[in-house]
Amino acid sequence: MWKLLKIELFKIFKRPRTYIAFGAIAAIVFLIQVALRFDGKAYIDLLLNNLKDSFELSDEFKMRILNGYLICFLILNTLLIQMPLLVALISGDAIAGEANMGTLRLSMTKPVSRTQYMLIKFTASVVYTLALLLWMAALALFGSMLIFGTNDMVVLRSGGIEEMKSFDVLWRYFAAFGYAAVALTTVSALAFLLSVFAENSIGPIIATMSIVIVFTILSEMNIPIYDQTIKPYLFTTHMVAWKGFFYVKADAEGTTINGSIENLPAVMRSMGILVLYTIGFLSTAIWVFRRKDILS
Amino acid sequence: MNVIIQVKHLTKDFREVKAVDDLSFTVNAGVVYGFLGQNGAGKSTTIRMLLTLIRPTSGEIEIFGMNLLKHRKDILRQVGAIIERPDFYKYLTALENLRIFGAMSGIRIPEKKLMDQLAMVGLAERANSKVKTFSQGMKQRLGIATALVHDPGLIILDEPTNGLDPQGIADVRNLILLLSKERGKTLLISSHLLNEMELIANSMLIIDKGRKLVEGKVHELFDPAETIVELKTTDDTATYEKLQDSGLQKFVQGKRYDCVMLKLHRNDVPSVMKELVQMNVGIISFHSKHSLEDYFLSLTTGQTHVEAVKD
């Protein structure tokens, strides 16, 4: 099993296409960091515009919150929406790409069971997803910490702002990245499932993105009838629950409680739903592939 | 003689199309088994079923005495194959591709053996070239190396000479004979190059529209001493009538628009020629045909044709 996984990883990381996603992430993160390095104060002014009537916000405060932690939060907010496309580039290609190249039929004449083959392929896609996420974490979190330094972190919410002490932030990022890994694995499993039906990787990649976009729109729409009927069952609704790690509890005086999470059960429930989706997509993919006639 | 492949009543339906229809055949150990049929006859579908790429609608396949679906991994470990055109990871080198597919065969293959395989098919110098720079013929050679790298007992080659130049075709022919005669391998080969098959196969199966037409040892099915002669004369109609009333009537197979067809044994040719001359037949040409191709055509399209001209 390990030998076959090594082969799959070798194939993925030998392929120039693989590095497009790494390059794209590096470019976006770098552009955001450069922009905020030179024009961060204006951005913070814009961000806090709605609060200026309620709070007295000094320049010193604004410069204090413009630190590596906030920059990383802004980058995650932007990038985690685009990441599914980058994940689908590889997962959507996993089976369809082999069929398109003609290597699927040769692989399937080897003494490897179809279930084993699928599990190895999926595991390799997940490793790629995790590598992408680690790359992003390294650039967005550690890169921003290096460039902007660290300080207390502020997160804007509709009801106001939440402030976390500097020492109480880093673990939240680790948790958020862990959650993002689960969410992106779900997208990876969806692209992988669609890949089984196609003999060209463009189809599964576009189909995955279409599903993610349509579901995201439905998740974001404020239509009461959807709130209880559709939204709770869409995986996209639960993909953004990583933000829950940055929503903290406060005591009676309104002071943030260090180490707290406002609604941990809701975050864990969302994670559970994503895991169920992943299992469902993967099981279906294996079931279909085991019965598939390979005609490519 | 040990049976390597035993196929019983194999059928495959693609919705309303019956690609393979109640096909049964047996491949014995050590033979080069020619698998012949026109395009769309069901050869590739059958080969794909032998390699578990396609699930049969019904029927049974045993390879090495084991049921294919129940012992898939054990069987495939001992099988090497090329299916239609061999395709590879174009962004990897020949050696990397060979290493990957060798490793997937479940056997540890030393680097030296990988290089030996590439040398055997004439690709040693291109071992580190990416496959995207290869011609179709070179890919075909790499496909053969991939099929043989884990030293399988049964080798299934679907059109192994596709894309090869005459020298390449001769090399593959010699390689097949070497594998069969010196290494005792069993080979099932599908090809449309019938003259090549005639040189290498010792058993064969001809299928048409998914059904078996004939199966057996080549020398039993097809006697090269038996020959079909196309006789062109100054007046074919008159010649045909003359022959019907002569002692040569037993050799007459029929008449085509441009010749009279005779079926003879090689030993009868001199006496028949002599008698034609004595009958004052104006001979323009006397063309003997006794290839596997003619036999094949007589069984497939040629079968109806010969019937039609017999009138």
Contacts between the chains, C-beta under 8 A, distances in Angstrom:
chain1	res1	chain2	res2	distance
A	3	B	103	6.0
A	4	B	103	7.7
A	4	B	104	7.0
A	7	B	100	5.4
A	7	B	103	6.0
A	7	B	104	7.0
A	10	B	96	8.0
A	10	B	100	7.5
A	11	B	89	6.3
A	11	B	92	7.5
A	11	B	100	7.3
A	14	B	91	6.5
A	14	B	92	6.1
A	14	B	96	7.6
A	15	B	91	5.7
A	16	B	91	6.9
A	101	B	87	5.6
A	101	B	88	7.7
A	101	B	89	6.8
A	101	B	90	7.1
A	102	B	85	6.9
A	102	B	86	7.9
A	102	B	87	2.8
A	103	B	87	5.6
A	103	B	88	6.5
A	103	B	89	6.2
A	105	B	48	7.6
A	105	B	53	5.7
A	105	B	83	5.3
A	106	B	81	7.9
A	106	B	83	7.2
A	106	B	86	7.1
A	106	B	87	7.0
A	106	B	88	7.9
A	106	B	101	6.4
A	106	B	146	7.1
A	107	B	101	7.7
A	107	B	104	6.4
A	108	B	51	7.5
A	108	B	52	7.0
A	108	B	53	5.5
A	109	B	51	4.5
A	109	B	52	7.5
A	109	B	53	6.9
A	109	B	76	6.3
A	109	B	79	7.1
A	109	B	81	4.9
A	109	B	83	7.0
A	110	B	76	6.3
A	110	B	101	6.9
A	110	B	104	4.0
A	110	B	105	5.7
A	110	B	106	7.5
A	111	B	72	7.4
A	111	B	73	4.2
A	111	B	74	7.5
A	111	B	75	8.0
A	111	B	76	4.2
A	111	B	77	4.4
A	111	B	104	7.8
A	111	B	105	6.7
A	111	B	106	4.8
A	112	B	73	7.6
A	112	B	104	6.0
A	112	B	106	7.8
A	113	B	72	7.3
A	113	B	73	6.6
A	291	B	55	7.2
A	293	B	48	7.8
A	293	B	53	7.1
A	293	B	54	4.5
A	293	B	55	6.3
A	294	B	48	7.1
A	294	B	53	4.2
A	294	B	54	6.8
A	295	B	48	7.8
A	295	B	53	7.9
A	295	B	54	7.3
